[in-house]
Amino acid sequence: QVRLVESGGGLVQPGGSLRLSCAASGFTLSNYVMRWYRQAPGKERDFVAYISSSGGSTYYVDSVKGRFTISRDNAKNTVYLQMNNLKPEDTAVYFCNRAVAPLPWGQGTQVTVSS
């Protein structure tokens, strides 16, 4: 089955860290540029970061630059999002997807930043 499953979210205090995982199955992850997105309550889903198929190139939106790091392990068919110095405005459901030929959206993983 071709799918992506996000995990690793949770409740964290401001300034804390989380590492999200995106496990791919049913296709060759190394063939795809991958992206992380997030959807805050009552808002549209927004792009957060991307990583090239080899992992050699990354890009971040300004709001997370310097705090988030996207990475991948193609041998493990997994993409990661390391999130440091989390802020309340990072609260959202986080999703991953292929940049080209995106798959149906999964359930995502909830990240809540609150004291």
Secondary structure as the mmCIF struct_conf table of DSSP 4:
data_model
#
loop_
_struct_conf.conf_type_id
_struct_conf.id
_struct_conf.beg_label_comp_id
_struct_conf.beg_label_asym_id
_struct_conf.beg_label_seq_id
_struct_conf.end_label_comp_id
_struct_conf.end_label_asym_id
_struct_conf.end_label_seq_id
STRN STRN1 ARG A 3 SER A 7
STRN STRN2 GLY A 10 VAL A 12
TURN_TY1_P TURN_TY1_P1 PRO A 14 GLY A 15
STRN STRN3 LEU A 18 SER A 25
BEND BEND1 GLY A 26 PHE A 27
HELX_RH_3T_P HELX_RH_3T_P1 LEU A 29 ASN A 31
BEND BEND2 TYR A 32 TYR A 32
STRN STRN4 MET A 34 GLN A 39
TURN_TY1_P TURN_TY1_P2 PRO A 41 GLY A 42
BEND BEND3 LYS A 43 LYS A 43
STRN STRN5 ARG A 45 ILE A 51
TURN_TY1_P TURN_TY1_P3 SER A 53 SER A 54
BEND BEND4 GLY A 55 GLY A 56
STRN STRN6 THR A 58 TYR A 60
TURN_TY1_P TURN_TY1_P4 ASP A 62 ARG A 67
STRN STRN7 PHE A 68 ASP A 73
HELX_RH_3T_P HELX_RH_3T_P2 ASN A 74 LYS A 76
TURN_TY1_P TURN_TY1_P5 ASN A 77 ASN A 77
STRN STRN8 THR A 78 MET A 83
BEND BEND5 ASN A 85 ASN A 85
HELX_RH_3T_P HELX_RH_3T_P3 PRO A 88 ASP A 90
STRN STRN9 ALA A 92 ARG A 98
BEND BEND6 ALA A 99 ALA A 101
HELX_LH_PP_P HELX_LH_PP_P1 PRO A 102 TRP A 105
STRN STRN10 THR A 109 VAL A 113
#
